[in-house]
Amino acid sequence: MRNDGGSWIKSDSDALPRFNFKVSQRKFFSFLLCSFVDLSSNINRMEQEENHSADHLSAQPGNGNELEESSVKERCFEQREALVGEPRCVICGRYGEYICDQTDDDICSVECKTILLSKLSAETRPVVKAAKRVNLPVGDESFCIRDENFPKIPSMHDGQIASLRSKLDICVKGEDVPDPIMCFSSSGLPEKLVLNLEAAGYVMPTPVQMQVIPSSICNRSLLVSADTGSGKTASFLVPIIAHCSHVRSERCTDKQGPLAIVLAPTRELCLQVEEQAKVLGKGLPFKTALVVGGDPLAQQIYRIENGIELIVGTPGRLIDLLMKHNVDLNKVDVFVLDEVDCLLERGFRDQVMQIFQALSHPQVMMFSATVNSEVEKMSNSLAKNAIHISCGNPSRPNKSVKQVVIWVESKQKKQKIFEIMTSKQHFKPPAVVFVSSRIGADLLSEAITVATGLKVVSIHGDKTMNERRESLRRFLTGEVSVVVCTGVLGRGMDLLKVRQVILFDMPNSIDEYVHQVGRASRMGVEGMAIVFVNEEDRNLFRELVQILKTAGAPIPRELANSKYTTGIPLGGGKKRKLKSRLRFESGKVALATDLVKLTLVVLSLNSPGLPWQERIEAKDGVNVGDQKSITAIRLDKFIASFRNMEVH
């Protein structure tokens, strides 16, 4: 029990050995009272700590209470991006970790607080009304507020620029590289374009957009390599739209030729790029034309002749259009190669060079997630003194994608994919399944529908453009949960809702593997890629194992121990063809060759000086004279020569 002095004392009844209900009841209520007192003291201590930290943040420089540099972010780029539902800085839009005591606004750093207070010192702070919510394409419920009087962020010195690039994994190579931007409005873009970006969900530029947009606005040619899903498409569309709208506003005439061309390897990617260009260019003097196979050529020509600013198309169809009709390309200032490594391969290279030679010294921008040294060499013929920009870990799968590699024999692949798609734990629709053949896409889609009851469509090059559009529309709108396709959806496609990719057949190159796996993640959202491998994919084993090791993904035992992975033959491998030669070692003769299977009888000597007593015979009747490596020596002469020898 507790006395009046506030201390706890032990009563006589507490010492009784037998159970007493009243005593136990007193102990229970005493325990509750003690716990309540401790809880109250903890709450008071937490409130005091919050008030203490708020006093530190609200302190002004020069009034005796300076901010602690060790606990408060100094610059806005040191602060992380805001997550869904978190407060955003009223200046730059990053995570609003602090609250300005003078205005009760969310801020992210001392820099943004200084900008906010300097703005309020000149005039009375107006009432800020929140903008209406923006429905993002990914279903994100966050929204942004645009400040019409957005102040210009002070320029950073070289050390801060280097630190920013290092933190964002931005690597640049070239002369006079422009500084990265921190927001779209600070790059001199048209106001309507900035509003369109916000409406489309682009609150802050991604790392690749931070460096590419200012470099492109400065009319520099670029070679850009960045992770899949990092925002490369918008990084070249934004400066193109800004350039075209600026030119058209100065020279307002009808039916002018195009000002920019974007080439992509697949029809689906061209369709996606043009749709995104329409969204970002809405309300601006900016029109587009889609030039791909499968659509009527007359309709495409009619649209170009009526005046457009941007052509988006595949190389083959654009060459066909240029050869048969008179299209004026003299005013094309910007030439973009999306998925440049694919466009500079043998199938597209001649067509791309033919289009490039028809242009008059354009600004060239090349983009891909996989840029190797060979592509860099070929790109030098298109753009001299280009700036090389690398963001993240190009030529490697997106780090947001979890790779699960399964060793499955070819005959067991269908059964394995049926098991995955009927498992609630492993199947995460909507999903994309990649196969190596067009007929395989149709057959597998039908088999999945029959075995699992799922709605499945197939997309490949043998289908008409209308069929491919309709299948893709049904998949993106959620009418079907699985699409089985060839490589037509493997590059550049922004399949925003897709979080699972299944590689039923491994692609022909590790670069295509990187692109196909990257479809499972866009803009850093986590995804999963399930990969089927077996002995038929042995030419990719070494590179695949290196990628899995880098990503920390598990490696199947069969893949890790394969002779095509380790480079050590496990028997049965091809033997090198070596020229036959004779070896004389301590009185014994051996015939060394990889092509002739002979069993040499070891010749024993009774004593030095005696002739050979044994004959050399060929095992299993192998005719030594028929072998290419020893055609000059007949077997009988070969044996006779050793009979006459004496070994000393």
Secondary structure, DSSP 8 states (H G I E B T S, - for coil): -B-TTS-B---TGGG-SS--HHHHHHHHHHHHHHHHHHHHHHHHHHHHHHHHHHHHHH--TTTT----TTTS-SSGGGS----TTS-B-TTT-SB--EE-TTT--EESSHHHHHHHHHHHHHS-------------TT---------TT--------HHHHHHHHHHTTEEEESSS-----SSGGGGT--HHHHHHHHHTT-SS--HHHHHHHHHHHTT--EEEEE-TTSSHHHHHHHHHHHHHHHHHHHS--SS---SEEEE-SSHHHHHHHHHHHHHHTTTSS--EEEE-TTS-HHHHHHHHHT--SEEEE-HHHHHHHHHHS----TT--EEEEETHHHHTSHHHHHHHHHHHHTSSS-EEEEEES---HHHHHHHTTT-TT-EEEEES-TTS--TTEEEEEEE--GGGHHHHHHHHHT-TTT--SSEEEE-S-HHHHHHHHHHHHHHH---EEEE-TTS-HHHHHHHHHHHHTTS-SEEEE-GGGSSS---TT--EEEESS--SSHHHHHHHHGGG-STT--EEEEEEE-GGGGGGHHHHHHHHHHHT----HHHHT-HHHH----SS--------EEEEETTEEEEE-SS----------SSTT----S----GGG--GGGSGGGTTS-HHHHHHHHHT----
